[in-house]
């Protein structure tokens, strides 16, 4: 059986309990939580890039929402809005071609 240590969604332990799956559970420190969320964002982004499925995009968004609650990123929404105002969004579907 393969071993793992990973951040999981809050209700996963209850789901595993119902299935009779054995596991060890602990609560991450704030530092570990940030590291694990960033790692999870990478994993979920890779999965979305492979599938392009709404389920994988939902996972990416959920991880981002968790990151936004952290002190290091608490002003990210303000930064996002400022960038939107100054540089725009992606609604016009503009593709540029040029040389770097």
C-alpha positions in Angstrom: 0.0 0.0 0.0 1.3 3.5 -0.9 2.0 6.0 1.9 1.0 9.6 1.7 1.0 12.8 3.7 -1.2 15.5 2.2 -3.6 18.3 2.9 -7.2 17.2 2.4 -10.6 18.9 2.4 -12.3 19.2 5.8 -14.9 16.4 5.3 -12.5 13.8 4.0 -11.8 12.2 7.4 -15.6 11.6 7.9 -15.9 10.1 4.4 -12.9 7.8 5.1 -14.4 6.8 8.5 -17.7 5.8 6.8 -15.6 3.6 4.4 -13.6 2.1 7.2 -10.3 3.4 5.9 -7.5 3.8 8.5 -5.5 7.0 8.6 -3.7 9.3 10.9 -4.8 12.9 11.2 -3.1 15.9 12.6 -3.6 19.7 12.3 -0.9 21.6 10.4 0.9 24.6 11.8 0.2 27.9 10.1 3.6 27.6 8.2 3.0 24.1 7.1 -0.6 24.9 6.1 0.7 27.7 3.8 3.3 25.3 2.3 0.7 22.6 1.8 -1.8 25.0 0.2 0.7 26.2 -2.3 1.7 22.6 -3.1 -2.0 21.7 -3.5 -2.5 24.7 -5.8 0.2 23.3 -8.0 -1.3 19.8 -8.0 -4.8 21.0 -8.7 -3.6 23.4 -11.4 -1.8 20.5 -13.2 -4.9 18.4 -13.0 -7.0 21.2 -14.4 -4.4 21.7 -17.3 -4.8 18.0 -18.1 -8.6 17.7 -17.9 -10.0 21.2 -18.3 -12.9 20.0 -16.3 -15.2 22.1 -14.1 -14.5 19.8 -11.2 -10.7 20.5 -11.4 -11.3 24.2 -11.8 -13.5 24.2 -8.7 -10.7 22.5 -6.8 -8.2 25.3 -7.9 -10.7 28.0 -6.9 -11.2 26.3 -3.5 -7.5 26.3 -2.8 -7.2 29.9 -3.9 -10.1 30.8 -1.5 -8.2 29.1 1.3 -5.0 31.0 0.5 -6.9 34.3 0.4 -7.9 33.8 4.0 -4.2 33.8 5.1 -2.6 36.9 6.5 0.1 36.9 3.7 -2.6 37.1 1.1 -5.4 39.0 2.8 -5.1 42.0 0.4 -5.0 39.9 -2.7 -8.6 40.9 -3.7 -7.7 44.6 -3.5 -4.6 43.9 -5.6 -6.7 42.0 -8.1 -9.2 44.8 -8.4 -6.5 47.4 -8.8 -4.8 45.4 -11.6 -8.3 44.9 -13.2 -8.8 48.7 -13.2 -5.3 49.5 -14.4 -4.7 46.7 -16.9 -8.1 45.2 -17.5 -9.3 41.6 -17.4 -9.4 38.9 -20.0 -12.9 39.5 -21.2 -12.0 40.8 -24.7 -10.0 37.6 -25.5 -7.1 39.6 -26.9 -4.1 37.5 -28.1 -0.8 39.4 -28.9 2.0 38.1 -31.1 5.4 39.7 -31.0 9.0 39.1 -30.0 10.5 39.3 -26.6 
